[in-house]
Amino acid sequence: MQWETIETPPGAAPPQPLTVRAQGIPPRHSFPEHAHAWHQVVYAVSGVLTVAVAGRSFVISPEQAVWLPTGHRHRVGSLLGAEFRSLWIADAAGHGLPEEPTVFGVSALLQALIVEAAALDGRGDDGQADSDGYAGRVAGLILDQLRRAAPLPGALPWPRGGPLTGLCEALYAEPADPRGPEEWGRALGLSGRTLARRFEAELGMSLRAWRRRLRLFKAIELMGGGLDVTRTALTLGYGSTSAFVYAFRREMGCAPQTYMRGRSAGPGTTLHDTGGCAVRERRPPRKYPPASAGEGGERSEPGEGTPLPKKTGSF
């Protein structure tokens, strides 16, 4: 299925110092590649965005955003639809922020500030000035939060086109699909070895490693949408809830329930850089004796003292 193009807004005025644009992106729609004469933060309050910039392409959830410095050509879209919030930031206001495109974690406070700034911008067409300075203070807090935001190395990479895009879209829609490089290669008219080489060359990781990261990404998305831990585990293809909890804890440093509580934690809670794991609750995963290897040589996830089937391996 082809993607449709969304027209970029004409005659956009420069931000002074910050403007928030709110726009819904329908499924399989994207803006054409373009650049701005100011900085931009790409963010979605709901749904998942696909972002292509500086020769890379990846997807981000509402726990993540992308910083785009002035002049970087980029393309933004959504596979399944998203509520897009674009922050335009004047050059002079961007001091202390990265000089290169960067993915960073979005705290609950920053998310709330973005929502508030968008609401203020939405009411700004009545000609009333910021007489009490409230909008300026919100903008200042957003800039402070952006400077404090932790860069994230773990964004989910995404193909820029070709047959790998169809493969990744299929796995995104059905993360429990167990097919490996050989099966996917046959489906795409490639040898398994060619597919594996091409996948690693374009996305910087193996199909197995990408699938692990996809499952983590989807787990946060599903639980954020209200799905409980057990149904999330089954949707992602795990044979038990304990296997999923172990895999999540190994990647994120805390259990899924702790992560989701941390996302909505109140004032005074220190959150880990990954988003929702509170530092005070972070602990290393338990050590288990070696187990038989699953697909790709990785050990299977043990349950409550009993080894689980190999298919229930980690992310």
C-alpha positions as CSV (number, residue, x, y, z in Angstrom):
1,M,0.0,0.0,0.0
2,Q,1.4,3.4,-1.0
3,W,1.9,6.3,1.3
4,E,0.1,9.6,0.7
5,T,1.7,13.0,1.0
6,I,0.7,15.8,3.4
7,E,1.3,19.3,2.2
8,T,3.7,21.4,4.4
9,P,2.0,24.5,5.8
10,P,2.7,27.5,3.5
11,G,4.0,30.9,4.7
12,A,5.0,29.7,8.2
13,A,6.1,32.5,10.4
14,P,9.4,32.1,12.3
15,P,9.0,31.1,16.0
16,Q,9.6,33.9,18.6
17,P,11.0,32.0,20.4
18,L,8.8,28.9,20.3
19,T,5.7,27.8,18.3
20,V,3.9,24.5,18.7
21,R,1.9,23.1,15.8
22,A,-0.7,20.4,16.5
23,Q,-1.8,18.2,13.6
24,G,-3.2,14.7,13.1
25,I,-1.4,12.5,10.7
26,P,-3.6,9.9,9.1
27,P,-2.2,6.3,8.6
28,R,0.4,6.0,5.8
29,H,0.8,9.7,5.4
30,S,4.0,11.7,5.5
31,F,5.3,15.2,4.8
32,P,7.7,15.5,1.9
33,E,11.4,15.9,2.7
34,H,12.0,19.5,3.7
35,A,14.1,21.7,6.0
36,H,13.4,24.7,8.3
37,A,15.3,28.0,9.0
38,W,14.9,27.2,12.7
39,H,15.2,24.2,15.1
40,Q,12.4,21.7,15.4
41,V,11.4,19.0,17.9
42,V,9.4,16.2,16.3
43,Y,6.9,14.6,18.8
44,A,3.6,12.7,18.9
45,V,1.3,12.8,22.0
46,S,-0.2,9.5,20.7
47,G,0.6,7.1,18.0
48,V,4.0,6.4,16.4
49,L,6.0,8.6,14.0
50,T,8.5,7.6,11.3
51,V,11.3,10.1,11.0
52,A,14.0,10.1,8.3
53,V,17.0,12.5,8.7
54,A,20.7,12.5,8.0
55,G,20.6,9.2,6.1
56,R,18.8,7.4,8.9
57,S,15.2,6.4,9.4
58,F,13.6,5.3,12.7
59,V,10.3,5.3,14.5
60,I,9.5,7.0,17.8
61,S,6.8,6.6,20.4
62,P,5.2,9.2,22.7
63,E,8.1,8.4,25.2
64,Q,10.6,9.8,22.6
65,A,11.1,12.9,20.5
66,V,13.6,14.0,17.9
67,W,15.7,17.2,18.0
68,L,16.3,18.6,14.5
69,P,18.8,21.5,14.3
70,T,18.3,24.3,11.8
71,G,18.7,23.3,8.2
72,H,18.6,19.5,8.4
73,R,16.4,18.0,5.7
74,H,13.9,15.5,7.1
75,R,10.7,13.6,6.4
76,V,8.1,12.8,9.0
77,G,5.1,10.4,8.7
78,S,3.1,7.7,10.5
79,L,2.4,4.1,9.5
80,L,-0.7,3.8,11.7
81,G,-1.6,7.4,12.4
82,A,-0.5,9.8,15.1
83,E,-1.3,13.1,16.9
84,F,1.7,15.1,15.8
85,R,3.1,18.0,17.8
86,S,5.9,20.0,16.1
87,L,7.9,22.4,18.2
88,W,9.6,25.2,16.2
89,I,12.4,26.9,18.1
90,A,14.2,30.0,17.1
91,D,18.0,29.7,16.5
92,A,18.8,32.1,19.3
93,A,16.8,30.0,21.8
94,G,18.5,26.7,20.9
95,H,21.8,27.4,22.8
96,G,22.9,24.4,24.9
97,L,21.0,21.9,22.6
98,P,22.7,19.3,20.3
99,E,24.2,20.3,17.0
100,E,23.2,17.1,15.4
101,P,19.8,15.3,15.1
102,T,19.2,13.5,18.4
103,V,16.6,11.1,19.8
104,F,15.8,11.8,23.5
105,G,13.4,10.7,26.2
106,V,10.3,12.7,27.0
107,S,9.4,13.0,30.6
108,A,5.8,13.3,31.9
109,L,6.6,17.0,32.7
110,L,7.8,17.8,29.2
111,Q,4.9,16.0,27.6
112,A,2.5,18.1,29.8
113,L,4.3,21.3,28.9
114,I,4.1,20.5,25.1
115,V,0.3,19.8,25.4
116,E,-0.2,23.1,27.3
117,A,1.9,25.1,24.8
118,A,-0.1,23.6,21.9
119,A,-3.3,24.6,23.7
120,L,-2.0,28.2,24.2
121,D,-1.0,28.4,20.5
122,G,-4.5,27.1,19.6
123,R,-6.0,30.0,21.4
124,G,-3.5,32.5,20.1
125,D,-5.5,33.6,17.1
126,D,-7.7,36.0,19.0
127,G,-5.0,38.7,19.0
128,Q,-4.6,38.8,22.8
129,A,-1.0,39.3,23.9
130,D,0.7,37.3,26.6
131,S,-0.2,39.9,29.1
132,D,0.8,38.0,32.2
133,G,3.8,36.3,30.7
134,Y,2.4,32.8,31.2
135,A,3.0,31.5,27.7
136,G,6.5,32.8,27.9
137,R,7.1,30.9,31.1
138,V,5.7,27.7,29.6
139,A,8.1,28.1,26.6
140,G,11.0,28.7,29.0
141,L,10.2,25.6,30.9
142,I,10.1,23.6,27.7
143,L,13.5,24.8,26.7
144,D,14.9,24.0,30.1
145,Q,13.4,20.5,29.9
146,L,14.9,20.0,26.4
147,R,18.3,20.9,27.7
148,R,18.0,18.4,30.5
149,A,16.6,15.6,28.3
150,A,18.7,12.5,28.1
151,P,19.7,11.3,24.6
152,L,18.5,7.8,23.8
153,P,20.7,5.4,21.7
154,G,17.9,2.9,21.4
155,A,15.6,4.3,18.8
156,L,14.0,1.7,16.5
157,P,15.7,2.0,13.1
158,W,13.5,1.8,10.0
159,P,14.3,1.2,6.3
160,R,14.2,4.1,4.0
161,G,12.4,2.1,1.3
162,G,12.5,-1.1,-0.8
163,P,11.6,-4.7,0.3
164,L,12.9,-4.3,3.9
165,T,10.2,-1.7,4.5
166,G,7.5,-4.3,3.8
167,L,9.2,-6.8,6.1
168,C,9.4,-4.2,8.9
169,E,5.8,-3.1,8.5
170,A,4.6,-6.7,8.6
171,L,6.6,-7.4,11.8
172,Y,5.4,-4.1,13.3
173,A,1.8,-5.2,12.7
174,E,2.4,-8.8,13.8
175,P,5.4,-8.8,16.3
176,A,4.8,-12.5,17.2
177,D,5.6,-13.5,13.6
178,P,8.3,-16.1,14.1
179,R,9.8,-16.1,10.6
180,G,13.6,-15.7,10.3
181,P,15.9,-14.6,7.5
182,E,15.4,-17.7,5.4
183,E,11.6,-17.6,5.4
184,W,11.5,-13.8,4.9
185,G,14.1,-14.2,2.1
186,R,11.9,-16.6,0.2
187,A,8.9,-14.3,0.7
188,L,10.9,-11.3,-0.7
189,G,12.7,-13.2,-3.5
190,L,16.1,-13.1,-1.8
191,S,18.3,-15.7,-0.2
192,G,18.4,-15.7,3.6
193,R,22.0,-14.7,3.6
194,T,21.4,-11.8,1.2
195,L,18.5,-10.6,3.3
196,A,20.5,-10.8,6.5
197,R,23.4,-8.8,4.9
198,R,21.1,-6.2,3.5
199,F,19.2,-5.8,6.7
200,E,22.3,-5.3,8.8
201,A,23.9,-3.0,6.3
202,E,20.8,-0.7,6.2
203,L,19.6,-0.9,9.8
204,G,22.8,-1.4,11.6
205,M,21.7,-4.6,13.4
206,S,20.6,-8.1,12.7
207,L,17.0,-9.0,12.1
208,R,17.0,-10.9,15.4
209,A,18.3,-7.8,17.3
210,W,15.9,-5.6,15.5
211,R,13.0,-7.8,16.4
212,R,14.0,-7.7,20.1
213,R,14.0,-3.9,20.0
214,L,10.7,-3.9,18.1
215,R,9.1,-6.0,20.9
216,L,10.4,-3.6,23.5
217,F,9.0,-0.7,21.5
218,K,5.7,-2.4,21.0
219,A,5.4,-3.5,24.6
220,I,5.6,0.2,25.8
221,E,3.1,1.2,23.1
222,L,0.6,-1.6,24.0
223,M,0.8,-1.0,27.7
224,G,0.6,2.7,27.2
225,G,-2.7,2.1,25.3
226,G,-4.1,0.2,28.3
227,L,-3.2,-3.4,27.5
228,D,-2.3,-5.4,30.6
229,V,1.0,-7.2,31.0
230,T,-0.4,-10.7,30.3
231,R,-2.1,-9.7,27.0
232,T,0.9,-7.7,26.0
233,A,3.2,-10.8,26.5
234,L,0.9,-12.9,24.4
235,T,0.5,-10.3,21.6
236,L,4.3,-10.1,21.3
237,G,4.7,-13.9,21.1
238,Y,5.9,-14.8,24.5
239,G,4.9,-18.2,25.9
240,S,4.3,-16.8,29.4
241,T,4.0,-13.5,31.3
242,S,7.2,-14.3,33.4
243,A,9.2,-14.6,30.2
244,F,8.1,-11.2,29.0
245,V,8.7,-9.6,32.4
246,Y,12.2,-11.0,32.6
247,A,13.0,-9.8,29.0
248,F,11.6,-6.4,29.7
249,R,13.5,-6.1,33.0
250,R,16.8,-7.2,31.3
251,E,16.4,-4.4,28.7
252,M,14.9,-1.6,30.8
253,G,16.2,-2.3,34.3
254,C,12.7,-2.8,35.9
255,A,9.5,-4.7,35.5
256,P,6.9,-3.5,33.1
257,Q,4.5,-2.5,35.9
258,T,7.2,-0.4,37.5
259,Y,8.0,1.2,34.1
260,M,4.4,2.2,33.5
261,R,4.0,3.5,37.1
262,G,7.2,5.6,36.6
263,R,5.8,7.2,33.4
264,S,2.9,8.7,35.5
265,A,5.0,9.3,38.7
266,G,4.3,12.4,40.6
267,P,6.7,15.2,41.7
268,G,9.8,14.1,43.5
269,T,10.3,10.8,41.6
270,T,13.6,10.5,39.8
271,L,13.2,8.7,36.6
272,H,15.8,6.6,34.8
273,D,17.0,7.9,31.4
274,T,15.0,5.1,29.6
275,G,11.8,6.9,30.5
276,G,9.7,5.2,33.2
277,C,12.0,3.2,35.5
278,A,12.6,4.9,38.8
279,V,16.2,4.8,39.8
280,R,15.4,3.8,43.3
281,E,13.6,0.7,42.0
282,R,16.2,-0.2,39.4
283,R,18.0,-3.5,40.1
284,P,20.0,-5.9,38.0
285,P,18.2,-9.0,36.6
286,R,18.5,-12.2,38.6
287,K,21.2,-14.6,37.6
288,Y,20.1,-18.0,36.3
289,P,22.2,-21.0,35.4
290,P,23.0,-21.4,31.7
291,A,20.0,-22.8,29.7
292,S,19.9,-24.3,26.3
293,A,20.2,-21.8,23.4
294,G,17.2,-20.7,21.4
295,E,17.2,-19.3,17.9
296,G,20.4,-17.4,17.2
297,G,22.2,-18.9,20.2
298,E,20.4,-16.8,22.8
299,R,19.3,-18.5,26.0
300,S,15.6,-19.1,26.6
301,E,13.9,-17.1,29.3
302,P,13.4,-19.0,32.6
303,G,10.1,-18.8,34.3
304,E,9.4,-19.2,38.0
305,G,12.2,-21.7,38.5
306,T,11.2,-23.7,35.4
307,P,12.8,-23.4,32.0
308,L,10.4,-22.2,29.4
309,P,10.2,-23.3,25.7
310,K,12.9,-21.8,23.5
311,K,10.4,-19.7,21.5
312,T,9.8,-17.5,24.5
313,G,13.3,-15.9,24.3
314,S,14.1,-12.3,25.0
315,F,13.2,-9.2,23.0
